[in-house]
Amino acid sequence: STEYFDSAALGAKKLTALLNAEKKQCPKEWVILAGFSQGSQAITQALAQTDTPQRLAGAILAGNPDHYPGQN
């Protein structure tokens, strides 16, 4: 169903907005993210849309539907 993918995309959009707002408010802040399944998919998509990986201290992504073999 497209509802799942729409929801993951909405989560990514909201997380991107939150990360960008936090960056403006606390530019030296490090970020740690965690997600399971759809949550990890939203995190993966959000990180691809921001420069947050430069400030990413760590991430735990379990059951990520966007993961592919050999990906680090």
Summary of the structure (lengths in Angstrom):
residues: 72
radius of gyration: 12.3
end to end distance: 28.3
largest distance: 39.7
contacts: 181
relative contact order: 0.20
helix: 54%
strand: 18%
